[in-house]
Amino acid sequence: MAPEDNYTAENIQVLEGLEAVRKRPGMYIGSTGERGLHHLVYEVVDNSVDEALAGFCDEIKVTVHQDNGITVSDNGRGIPTDIMKEYGVSALEVVMTKLHAGGKFSKSSYKVSGGLHGVGISVVNALAEKMIVRVYRKGKEYSQQFSKGNKITSVVVKDYKDALRHGTEIYFMPDPSIFESTVYDASILENRLRELAFLNAGLKIIFTDERNGDTQQFRYDGGLKRFVEFVNEGKQSMHEPIHAMQEKDDVVVEIAVQYNLGYSESVFSFVNNINTIEGGSHLTGFRSALTRALNSYAQKYMAKESKNMSLSGNDVREVLAAIISVKVQEPQFEGQTKTKLGNSEVKGIVDSIVFSALSAHFYETPSDARKILEKCFSSAKAREAAQKARDLIRRKSVLESSTLPGKLADCSTKDKSKAELFIVEGDSAGGSAKQARSREFQAILPLRGKILNVEKSQLSKAIRNKEIQALITAIGTSVNDDFNLEKLRYGKIIIMTDADVDGAHIATLLLTFFFRYMRELIDDGHVYMAQPPLYKVQKGRKFQYLFSDEQLRKALESEEYQGAGVQRYKGLGEMNPQQLWETTMDPEVRKMIQVSVEDAIYADKLFTILMGSEVEPRRNFIEKHAAEVQDLDL
């Protein structure tokens, strides 16, 4: 029987202007959550930075207002305001209301820029409840107002008191009907603005948060040298930063390299100021050149130490902090999210420049080269030891009757997308969790005490730790170079610890392990933090579980729970299995936090500060944030 033909021209919908952006905002800014909200600011700021790249701007101001509105201003050339003949309106209005309209297509306006498709500022306009643009050019102020992508006023022109002022000022208020929340996180903005100041030596960025009266100024004349020192803060560096900058075939390559005495790699790459978190051809070229330069020097000048040993890429990067920044006229990114550079020609350019620069530095500064290589040879020996330990684990898995840890209470489902692994501390909590769980899709892995702090240990030592072995075997993916996401046995890995200081410490140790050796689990959205309740209030037969002091205060102030009894939960073991299920494990009612890495650079630095061997940075961090502590459990 033929299907009913009711699919006609009337079913075809054409979205005019910026309507498509409002209909599918995730296509343009990634999400309507916290990430997308902050992305709006980045789009506006990036336009100002492009003016700096073009040599017309040296100061950018970003302000978060009391109402969470944002103002971004610069002292660049200002958006053109003259009439575009083909549209009959000012260039300002065209830029603000039409996708794929902007100056980034013309190399006479911008030699390099982060914006490629001309959609940034118009997308922000489409997703803003209110936007006001002011342009200052030749003693005039040109202003225009918009709402949800639509023009509210035409361009208003008036004389401006400061005839020398030039640039653009944009105020916008995110549309609350689009975003889950319109409250900006100052720390997220700070990190991105600081990053931009590092990447553009001499550019001043002033960030003001009117909500708390705080103002910060970012300017780093040392550029990437200061950036790599910032990344290495909290680690004991082995030498002064190695810095190089060179242009070849219209590609500008800049690097800063500094080795440390830690145990983790911290390498970050950028293209036209965009953080390419997935790397790409420029990162591949850098890695190839680094390995080649060190092996070449070792073979010529450290023949005895390098005998029968060739350093791998992992050996030379284990204790490396590095920043790679390239400026490319026609960058080709994989997708609008711009997280991976695809230009094949950039790999050879970066490889050539970096190899020459590093080789020259090693020959001119042999003390640096020798210290770095000795550390690399140590890493190579540790890698071999770790590989033997991993092979031993795999052999045991094959020879033993059960490949899973004996203390793991596994689930029955074979559908890993539905399976959940709860990692709990201690046998007491483990026992409650095993009784509380749904055996069909929830597995329980109790850990004894605190796992090894991998921030202070090489992988060869970490992999011999029994608790870490149990984790690796239960999860199934292996670690580091052997990591294979396809072998993941559980769609959700849930850290469930007590709501006290020890529980927080154990959770931090686990997160450090995942971040350093199973980072893909976090990036792919598989790691969660369970949120057990802090309190239970009960009055007669009525009771309620509460997750914060604020919830407790409101409950006790209500008529329903005035005079109610309050139970404070310090450990999961204090709950009976039924309570644990209905508060923390039941998918219908539980609260969980999905662990994500919004800013890999800051996350890397924070793990080093909190879990590294240097005491001073940790003391400074505690002193700075002590006033923010609301519930200190002693």
C-alpha positions as CSV (number, residue, x, y, z in Angstrom):
1,M,0.0,0.0,0.0
2,A,1.5,3.4,-1.0
3,P,2.0,5.8,1.9
4,E,-0.4,8.8,2.1
5,D,1.2,11.7,0.2
6,N,0.8,14.5,2.6
7,Y,4.3,15.9,2.4
8,T,3.9,19.0,0.3
9,A,5.4,22.4,-0.3
10,E,3.5,23.6,2.8
11,N,5.8,21.5,4.9
12,I,8.9,23.4,3.8
13,Q,9.8,26.1,6.3
14,V,12.2,28.9,5.4
15,L,13.8,30.7,8.4
16,E,14.4,34.4,7.5
17,G,17.3,36.5,8.9
18,L,18.5,35.3,12.3
19,E,15.4,33.2,13.0
20,A,17.4,30.1,12.3
21,V,19.8,30.9,15.1
22,R,17.0,31.3,17.6
23,K,15.4,28.1,16.4
24,R,18.6,26.0,16.7
25,P,21.1,28.0,19.0
26,G,23.1,24.9,19.7
27,M,24.3,24.7,16.1
28,Y,26.0,28.1,16.5
29,I,27.2,28.3,20.1
30,G,27.3,24.7,21.2
31,S,24.6,24.7,23.9
32,T,22.1,26.8,25.7
33,G,23.8,26.0,29.1
34,E,26.7,27.6,30.8
35,R,29.1,26.9,27.9
36,G,26.9,28.6,25.3
37,L,26.2,31.6,27.6
38,H,29.9,32.3,28.0
39,H,30.5,31.7,24.3
40,L,28.5,34.8,23.6
41,V,31.1,36.9,25.4
42,Y,33.9,35.2,23.6
43,E,32.4,36.0,20.2
44,V,32.2,39.7,21.0
45,V,35.7,39.8,22.6
46,D,37.2,37.9,19.7
47,N,36.2,40.6,17.3
48,S,38.1,43.1,19.4
49,V,41.1,40.8,19.6
50,D,41.0,40.6,15.8
51,E,41.3,44.4,15.7
52,A,44.4,43.9,17.9
53,L,45.8,41.3,15.6
54,A,45.4,43.7,12.7
55,G,47.3,46.4,14.7
56,F,44.5,48.8,15.4
57,C,43.6,48.0,19.1
58,D,45.7,47.7,22.3
59,E,43.0,47.9,25.0
60,I,39.8,45.9,25.5
61,K,37.4,46.4,28.4
62,V,34.9,43.7,29.5
63,T,32.3,44.4,32.2
64,V,29.7,42.2,33.8
65,H,26.9,44.4,35.1
66,Q,24.7,43.9,38.2
67,D,21.9,42.5,36.0
68,N,24.4,40.1,34.2
69,G,24.4,42.2,31.1
70,I,27.8,42.4,29.4
71,T,29.6,45.4,27.9
72,V,32.7,44.9,25.6
73,S,34.5,47.9,24.3
74,D,37.7,48.4,22.4
75,N,39.8,51.2,20.9
76,G,40.0,49.7,17.4
77,R,38.7,51.2,14.2
78,G,35.0,50.8,15.0
79,I,32.5,48.8,12.8
80,P,32.0,50.7,9.5
81,T,28.8,52.7,9.5
82,D,28.5,54.0,5.9
83,I,25.7,52.8,3.7
84,M,26.0,49.5,1.8
85,K,24.5,50.1,-1.6
86,E,23.2,46.6,-2.2
87,Y,21.2,46.7,1.1
88,G,20.4,50.3,1.4
89,V,21.3,50.4,5.1
90,S,24.5,51.0,7.1
91,A,27.2,48.4,7.3
92,L,26.7,48.3,11.0
93,E,23.1,47.1,10.7
94,V,24.1,44.5,8.1
95,V,26.9,43.1,10.3
96,M,24.5,42.8,13.2
97,T,21.5,41.3,11.5
98,K,22.9,39.1,8.7
99,L,24.8,35.8,9.0
100,H,28.0,35.6,7.0
101,A,28.5,39.3,6.9
102,G,31.7,40.8,8.2
103,G,35.2,42.0,7.4
104,K,37.0,38.7,7.9
105,F,36.6,37.7,4.3
106,S,38.8,40.5,3.1
107,K,42.5,40.2,3.7
108,S,42.9,43.9,3.2
109,S,40.9,44.4,6.4
110,Y,42.2,41.4,8.5
111,K,45.3,39.4,7.6
112,V,44.4,36.8,10.2
113,S,41.4,36.4,12.4
114,G,39.6,33.9,14.5
115,G,36.3,34.6,12.8
116,L,35.9,32.8,9.5
117,H,32.2,32.6,8.7
118,G,31.0,36.1,9.7
119,V,28.4,34.7,12.0
120,G,29.7,35.6,15.5
121,I,28.3,39.0,16.4
122,S,25.0,38.4,14.5
123,V,24.5,35.2,16.5
124,V,25.0,37.1,19.7
125,N,22.5,39.6,18.6
126,A,20.0,36.9,17.7
127,L,20.3,35.4,21.2
128,A,20.3,38.7,23.1
129,E,17.1,40.0,24.7
130,K,18.6,43.5,24.3
131,M,21.7,44.8,22.4
132,I,23.0,48.3,22.1
133,V,26.0,48.9,19.7
134,R,27.9,52.2,19.8
135,V,30.6,53.0,17.3
136,Y,33.1,55.9,17.7
137,R,34.6,57.2,14.5
138,K,35.9,60.7,13.5
139,G,34.3,62.6,16.4
140,K,30.9,60.9,16.0
141,E,29.0,58.3,18.0
142,Y,26.8,55.9,16.0
143,S,24.4,53.9,18.0
144,Q,21.7,51.3,17.2
145,Q,19.5,49.1,19.3
146,F,18.3,45.5,18.7
147,S,16.2,42.8,20.4
148,K,16.4,39.1,19.6
149,G,18.1,39.9,16.3
150,N,15.6,42.5,15.2
151,K,16.3,46.2,14.6
152,I,14.6,48.4,17.2
153,T,16.1,51.7,16.1
154,S,17.9,52.9,13.0
155,V,21.4,54.2,13.4
156,V,21.5,57.4,15.5
157,V,24.4,59.7,14.9
158,K,25.5,62.5,17.2
159,D,28.7,64.5,17.9
160,Y,30.8,62.9,20.6
161,K,32.7,65.0,23.2
162,D,36.0,63.1,22.8
163,A,36.8,63.7,19.1
164,L,39.8,61.3,19.4
165,R,37.9,58.3,20.6
166,H,37.6,55.4,18.2
167,G,36.4,51.9,18.6
168,T,33.3,49.8,19.3
169,E,31.2,49.3,22.4
170,I,28.6,46.5,22.6
171,Y,26.2,45.9,25.4
172,F,24.0,42.8,25.4
173,M,21.7,41.0,27.7
174,P,21.3,37.2,27.0
175,D,17.7,36.1,26.3
176,P,16.4,34.2,29.4
177,S,13.9,32.4,27.1
178,I,16.9,30.8,25.3
179,F,19.4,30.1,28.0
180,E,19.0,27.8,31.0
181,S,20.7,30.5,33.2
182,T,21.9,34.0,32.4
183,V,24.2,34.3,35.4
184,Y,27.9,34.6,34.3
185,D,30.7,32.9,36.2
186,A,33.5,35.4,36.6
187,S,36.2,32.8,36.9
188,I,35.4,31.3,33.5
189,L,35.5,34.8,31.9
190,E,38.7,35.6,33.8
191,N,40.5,32.5,32.5
192,R,39.6,33.2,28.8
193,L,40.6,36.9,29.0
194,R,43.9,36.1,30.8
195,E,44.6,33.5,28.0
196,L,43.9,36.1,25.3
197,A,46.3,38.6,27.0
198,F,49.0,35.9,27.1
199,L,48.5,35.1,23.4
200,N,48.7,38.8,22.4
201,A,51.8,40.3,24.0
202,G,51.2,43.9,25.0
203,L,47.4,43.8,24.7
204,K,45.7,45.2,27.8
205,I,42.4,43.6,28.8
206,I,40.5,45.1,31.7
207,F,37.8,42.9,33.3
208,T,35.3,44.4,35.8
209,D,32.6,42.5,37.7
210,E,30.2,45.1,39.0
211,R,28.4,42.4,41.0
212,N,31.3,42.3,43.5
213,G,33.2,45.5,42.6
214,D,36.3,43.5,41.4
215,T,38.5,44.8,38.6
216,Q,41.4,42.9,37.1
217,Q,43.9,44.0,34.4
218,F,45.7,41.5,32.2
219,R,48.7,42.5,30.2
220,Y,51.7,40.4,29.5
221,D,54.5,41.9,27.5
222,G,56.4,38.6,27.7
223,G,53.6,36.8,25.9
224,L,54.0,33.1,25.6
225,K,57.0,33.0,27.9
226,R,54.8,34.3,30.7
227,F,52.0,32.0,29.6
228,V,54.2,28.8,29.9
229,E,55.5,30.0,33.3
230,F,51.8,30.4,34.4
231,V,51.0,26.9,33.3
232,N,54.1,25.6,35.2
233,E,53.2,27.5,38.4
234,G,53.3,25.0,41.3
235,K,55.8,22.8,39.5
236,Q,59.5,23.0,39.9
237,S,60.8,24.2,36.5
238,M,64.1,23.0,35.2
239,H,65.2,26.0,33.1
240,E,64.1,29.4,31.8
241,P,61.4,29.2,29.1
242,I,62.6,28.5,25.6
243,H,60.9,30.9,23.2
244,A,60.8,31.2,19.4
245,M,58.8,33.1,16.9
246,Q,59.1,33.0,13.1
247,E,57.1,33.6,10.0
248,K,57.2,31.3,7.0
249,D,54.9,31.2,3.9
250,D,52.5,33.7,5.6
251,V,52.2,31.4,8.7
252,V,53.5,32.9,12.0
253,V,54.6,30.3,14.5
254,E,55.4,31.1,18.1
255,I,56.2,28.6,20.8
256,A,57.3,28.6,24.5
257,V,58.7,25.4,26.1
258,Q,59.6,24.8,29.7
259,Y,60.3,21.4,31.3
260,N,59.5,20.7,35.0
261,L,60.1,18.0,37.6
262,G,56.5,16.8,37.7
263,Y,54.9,13.8,36.1
264,S,52.4,15.1,33.6
265,E,52.3,16.8,30.1
266,S,50.8,20.2,29.8
267,V,50.8,21.2,26.1
268,F,48.2,23.6,24.7
269,S,47.8,24.8,21.1
270,F,46.1,27.8,19.5
271,V,45.3,29.0,16.0
272,N,44.5,32.7,15.6
273,N,43.9,32.9,19.4
274,I,41.4,30.0,19.3
275,N,42.2,27.1,21.7
276,T,42.4,24.0,19.5
277,I,41.6,21.6,22.3
278,E,41.7,18.6,19.8
279,G,45.1,19.8,18.4
280,G,45.6,19.4,14.7
281,S,48.4,19.7,12.1
282,H,50.2,22.4,14.1
283,L,50.4,20.3,17.2
284,T,51.5,17.3,15.2
285,G,54.3,19.3,13.7
286,F,55.4,20.6,17.1
287,R,55.5,17.1,18.6
288,S,57.4,15.7,15.7
289,A,60.0,18.5,15.8
290,L,60.5,18.2,19.6
291,T,61.1,14.4,19.5
292,R,63.5,14.8,16.5
293,A,65.5,17.7,18.0
294,L,66.0,15.9,21.3
295,N,66.9,12.5,19.7
296,S,69.3,14.3,17.3
297,Y,71.1,16.1,20.2
298,A,71.3,12.9,22.3
299,Q,72.8,10.9,19.5
300,K,75.5,13.5,18.8
301,Y,76.4,14.7,22.3
302,M,75.1,12.1,24.8
303,A,75.9,8.9,22.9
304,K,76.7,6.9,26.1
305,E,73.3,7.8,27.8
306,S,71.3,7.3,24.6
307,K,73.0,4.0,23.6
308,N,70.3,1.4,22.6
309,M,67.6,3.9,23.5
310,S,65.5,6.1,21.2
311,L,63.2,8.5,22.9
312,S,59.5,8.3,21.9
313,G,57.1,11.2,21.8
314,N,55.7,10.3,25.2
315,D,59.1,10.2,26.7
316,V,59.9,13.8,25.7
317,R,56.5,15.2,26.7
318,E,55.9,13.6,30.1
319,V,57.2,16.6,32.1
320,L,56.7,19.2,29.4
321,A,54.8,22.5,29.6
322,A,54.4,24.1,26.2
323,I,52.3,26.7,24.3
324,I,52.1,26.5,20.5
325,S,50.4,29.5,18.8
326,V,50.1,29.9,15.0
327,K,48.6,32.7,12.9
328,V,47.2,31.3,9.7
329,Q,45.5,33.4,6.9
330,E,43.1,30.7,5.8
331,P,42.7,28.2,8.6
332,Q,40.7,25.2,7.9
333,F,39.0,23.9,11.1
334,E,37.0,20.7,11.5
335,G,33.6,22.1,12.1
336,Q,32.3,25.5,13.3
337,T,33.5,24.7,16.9
338,K,37.1,25.1,15.6
339,T,38.7,22.6,17.9
340,K,41.1,21.0,15.4
341,L,43.2,22.5,12.7
342,G,43.1,20.7,9.4
343,N,45.6,22.7,7.2
344,S,48.1,20.0,6.1
345,E,50.7,22.5,5.0
346,V,51.0,24.0,8.6
347,K,52.4,20.7,9.9
348,G,55.6,21.0,7.8
349,I,56.0,24.7,8.5
350,V,55.7,24.2,12.3
351,D,58.0,21.2,12.2
352,S,60.7,23.0,10.3
353,I,60.6,26.2,12.5
354,V,60.4,24.4,15.8
355,F,63.1,21.9,15.0
356,S,65.5,24.7,13.9
357,A,64.7,26.8,17.0
358,L,65.0,24.0,19.5
359,S,68.2,22.6,17.9
360,A,69.8,26.0,18.0
361,H,68.8,26.5,21.7
362,F,70.2,23.1,22.7
363,Y,73.5,23.7,21.0
364,E,73.8,27.2,22.5
365,T,72.7,26.1,25.9
366,P,74.0,22.5,26.5
367,S,73.1,22.6,30.2
368,D,69.4,22.9,29.4
369,A,69.7,20.1,26.8
370,R,71.4,17.8,29.2
371,K,69.0,18.4,32.1
372,I,66.0,17.9,29.8
373,L,67.4,14.7,28.2
374,E,68.3,13.1,31.5
375,K,64.7,13.6,32.6
376,C,63.5,12.2,29.3
377,F,65.7,9.1,29.6
378,S,64.3,8.6,33.1
379,S,60.7,8.9,31.7
380,A,61.6,6.3,29.0
381,K,62.8,3.8,31.7
382,A,59.6,4.4,33.7
383,R,57.5,3.9,30.6
384,E,59.1,0.5,30.0
385,A,58.4,-0.4,33.6
386,A,54.8,0.8,33.3
387,Q,54.4,-1.2,30.1
388,K,55.6,-4.4,31.9
389,A,53.1,-3.7,34.7
390,R,50.3,-3.2,32.2
391,D,51.3,-6.4,30.4
392,L,51.3,-8.2,33.8
393,I,47.7,-7.0,34.5
394,R,46.6,-8.2,31.0
395,R,48.3,-11.6,31.5
396,K,46.6,-12.0,34.8
397,S,43.3,-11.1,33.2
398,V,43.8,-13.9,30.6
399,L,45.0,-16.5,33.1
400,E,42.6,-16.0,36.0
401,S,39.1,-17.4,35.9
402,S,37.6,-13.9,36.4
403,T,39.0,-10.8,34.8
404,L,37.2,-8.4,37.2
405,P,38.3,-7.4,40.7
406,G,36.9,-9.7,43.4
407,K,35.3,-6.8,45.4
408,L,33.4,-5.5,42.3
409,A,29.7,-6.2,42.5
410,D,28.9,-6.1,38.8
411,C,25.6,-5.5,37.2
412,S,23.7,-7.9,34.8
413,T,23.0,-5.7,31.8
414,K,25.2,-6.1,28.8
415,D,24.1,-2.7,27.4
416,K,27.0,-0.4,28.6
417,S,25.1,2.7,27.7
418,K,22.7,1.8,30.6
419,A,25.3,0.4,33.0
420,E,26.6,2.5,35.9
421,L,29.7,2.0,38.0
422,F,29.5,3.6,41.5
423,I,33.0,4.1,43.1
424,V,32.5,4.3,46.8
425,E,34.9,4.6,49.7
426,G,35.3,1.8,52.3
427,D,33.5,-1.5,53.0
428,S,30.7,0.1,55.1
429,A,29.5,2.4,52.3
430,G,30.2,-0.3,49.8
431,G,27.9,-2.7,51.8
432,S,25.1,-0.2,51.9
433,A,25.5,0.6,48.2
434,K,25.4,-3.0,47.2
435,Q,22.2,-3.6,49.1
436,A,20.6,-0.3,47.8
437,R,21.5,-0.7,44.1
438,S,19.5,-2.0,41.2
439,R,21.5,-5.1,40.3
440,E,20.3,-4.9,36.7
441,F,22.3,-1.8,35.8
442,Q,24.3,-0.6,38.8
443,A,27.7,-2.0,39.7
444,I,29.5,-1.1,43.0
445,L,33.3,-0.9,43.4
446,P,34.4,-0.1,47.0
447,L,37.9,1.3,47.4
448,R,39.9,0.8,50.6
449,G,41.1,4.2,51.9
450,K,42.6,6.8,49.6
451,I,44.1,5.9,46.3
452,L,47.6,6.9,45.3
453,N,48.1,10.6,44.4
454,V,49.1,10.3,40.8
455,E,50.1,13.9,40.6
456,K,53.2,13.0,42.6
457,S,53.9,9.6,41.0
458,Q,55.0,8.2,37.7
459,L,52.6,5.9,35.9
460,S,54.9,2.9,36.6
461,K,54.3,3.4,40.3
462,A,50.6,4.3,40.0
463,I,49.8,1.2,38.0
464,R,51.2,-1.1,40.7
465,N,48.7,0.4,43.3
466,K,46.0,-2.3,44.0
467,E,43.2,0.2,44.2
468,I,44.2,1.8,40.9
469,Q,44.6,-1.7,39.3
470,A,41.0,-2.5,40.4
471,L,39.7,0.8,38.9
472,I,41.5,0.2,35.6
473,T,40.3,-3.4,35.3
474,A,36.7,-2.6,36.3
475,I,36.4,0.3,33.8
476,G,38.0,-1.7,31.1
477,T,39.6,1.0,28.9
478,S,43.2,0.8,30.2
479,V,45.1,4.0,30.6
480,N,47.3,6.6,28.9
481,D,48.6,5.3,25.5
482,D,46.7,2.1,25.8
483,F,43.4,3.9,26.5
484,N,40.5,2.6,24.3
485,L,37.1,4.2,24.8
486,E,35.4,1.4,22.9
487,K,36.3,-1.0,25.7
488,L,34.5,1.1,28.3
489,R,32.2,-1.2,30.4
490,Y,29.9,1.4,31.9
491,G,28.2,4.5,30.4
492,K,28.3,6.3,33.7
493,I,31.2,6.2,36.2
494,I,29.9,7.8,39.4
495,I,32.1,8.9,42.3
496,M,30.1,8.5,45.5
497,T,32.0,9.7,48.6
498,D,31.0,11.0,52.0
499,A,30.0,14.7,52.3
500,D,33.0,15.5,54.5
501,V,36.7,16.5,54.2
502,D,37.9,12.9,53.7
503,G,35.3,12.3,51.1
504,A,36.2,15.4,49.2
505,H,39.9,14.4,49.3
506,I,39.1,10.9,47.9
507,A,37.0,12.4,45.2
508,T,39.8,14.8,44.3
509,L,42.3,11.9,44.1
510,L,40.0,10.0,41.8
511,L,39.4,13.1,39.6
512,T,43.1,13.7,39.4
513,F,43.6,10.1,38.2
514,F,40.9,10.4,35.6
515,F,42.2,13.8,34.4
516,R,45.8,12.6,34.0
517,Y,45.3,9.0,32.7
518,M,41.7,8.7,31.4
519,R,41.0,12.2,30.3
520,E,38.8,10.9,27.4
521,L,36.3,9.6,30.0
522,I,35.7,13.2,31.2
523,D,35.7,14.7,27.7
524,D,33.2,12.2,26.5
525,G,30.9,12.9,29.4
526,H,31.1,9.6,31.3
527,V,32.3,10.8,34.8
528,Y,29.8,12.0,37.4
529,M,29.8,13.1,41.0
530,A,27.0,11.7,43.2
531,Q,25.3,14.3,45.5
532,P,24.2,12.6,48.7
533,P,22.1,14.8,51.0
534,L,23.6,16.7,53.9
535,Y,20.5,16.7,56.0
536,K,17.2,15.0,56.7
537,V,14.5,17.1,58.4
538,Q,11.5,15.3,59.9
539,K,8.4,16.4,61.7
540,G,6.0,13.6,62.6
541,R,5.7,11.4,59.5
542,K,6.8,14.2,57.1
543,F,10.4,14.3,56.1
544,Q,12.6,15.8,53.5
545,Y,16.2,15.3,52.3
546,L,18.2,18.5,51.8
547,F,21.4,19.1,49.9
548,S,22.6,22.5,51.2
549,D,22.6,24.8,54.2
550,E,20.4,27.2,52.3
551,Q,17.8,24.5,51.7
552,L,17.9,23.6,55.4
553,R,17.4,27.2,56.4
554,K,14.4,27.7,54.2
555,A,12.8,24.4,55.4
556,L,13.2,25.3,59.1
557,E,11.7,28.7,58.4
558,S,8.6,27.2,56.7
559,E,5.5,26.4,58.7
560,E,5.7,22.8,57.6
561,Y,9.0,22.1,59.3
562,Q,9.1,24.5,62.2
563,G,10.5,22.7,65.2
564,A,11.5,19.7,63.1
565,G,14.3,17.3,64.0
566,V,17.4,17.6,61.8
567,Q,19.8,14.8,61.0
568,R,23.2,15.6,59.6
569,Y,24.7,13.0,57.3
570,K,28.5,12.8,57.4
571,G,28.9,9.4,55.8
572,L,27.1,7.2,53.4
573,G,27.4,4.4,55.9
574,E,25.0,6.3,58.2
575,M,22.2,5.8,55.7
576,N,20.3,2.5,55.5
577,P,20.1,1.0,52.0
578,Q,16.6,2.3,51.4
579,Q,17.7,5.9,52.3
580,L,20.8,5.6,50.1
581,W,18.7,4.4,47.1
582,E,16.0,7.0,47.4
583,T,18.4,10.0,47.9
584,T,21.5,9.2,45.9
585,M,21.1,6.2,43.6
586,D,17.6,6.2,42.2
587,P,17.8,7.7,38.7
588,E,14.3,9.1,39.1
589,V,15.2,11.5,42.0
590,R,18.9,11.5,42.5
591,K,21.1,14.6,41.9
592,M,24.4,14.2,40.1
593,I,27.0,16.5,38.7
594,Q,28.5,15.7,35.3
595,V,32.3,16.3,35.4
596,S,33.5,18.4,32.5
597,V,36.6,20.4,31.6
598,E,35.5,23.9,30.5
599,D,39.1,25.2,30.7
600,A,41.8,22.6,30.4
601,I,44.6,25.0,31.1
602,Y,43.0,26.1,34.4
603,A,42.1,22.6,35.3
604,D,45.6,21.4,34.7
605,K,47.0,24.2,36.9
606,L,44.4,23.6,39.6
607,F,45.3,19.9,39.9
608,T,48.9,20.8,40.1
609,I,48.3,23.3,42.9
610,L,46.0,21.1,44.9
611,M,47.7,17.7,44.5
612,G,51.3,18.6,43.5
613,S,54.4,18.5,45.7
614,E,54.9,22.3,45.9
615,V,53.5,23.6,49.2
616,E,53.6,27.4,48.6
617,P,51.1,27.6,45.7
618,R,48.7,25.4,47.7
619,R,49.0,27.7,50.7
620,N,48.4,30.8,48.5
621,F,45.4,29.2,47.0
622,I,43.9,28.3,50.4
623,E,44.6,31.8,51.7
624,K,42.9,33.4,48.6
625,H,39.8,31.3,48.8
626,A,39.4,30.8,52.5
627,A,36.7,33.5,52.8
628,E,34.6,31.5,50.3
629,V,34.3,28.5,52.6
630,Q,30.7,28.2,54.0
631,D,30.7,24.8,55.7
632,L,34.0,23.7,57.1
633,D,33.8,20.1,58.4
634,L,36.4,19.6,61.1
